[in-house]
């Protein structure tokens, strides 16, 4: 069990775990998950950790088929500038390795925003806390568990 799955269990939400064989040479983790699970990349969401104004970390959950807008994510977090957080900061704050970062069960709860496109689906897929493991849940449950706000994050 990963902390992400334990979080879903603890909060008694409905979820399904999907496992696939991760190819260690593939660094397009979300695209790989969509392809191997046979689902639209629009329903698979990646968890990106950003640094806002070089002061604080925050989480953006967006479809793997989209690109994060640094302008929109900075605005969502009431900042002026956003950049991708350094790998070491991501792993230290979340407790997960890159490619397996889940918005659920993070070591340190970070402010989180979910792209509004998630609300178009009955269920979405996010990392379950390790490469090759996804958890399917409703966007509303994800929003409640992460105390996230839904907003437009993609350009």
PyMOL commands that set and color helices and strands:
alter all, ss='L'
color gray80, all
select helices_A, chain A and resi 3-10+29-37+70-76+87-94+116-120+139-146
alter helices_A, ss='H'
color red, helices_A
select strands_A, chain A and resi 16-19+44-52+56-63+82-84+111-115+124-130+133-137+149-151
alter strands_A, ss='S'
color yellow, strands_A
deselect
rebuild
show_as cartoon
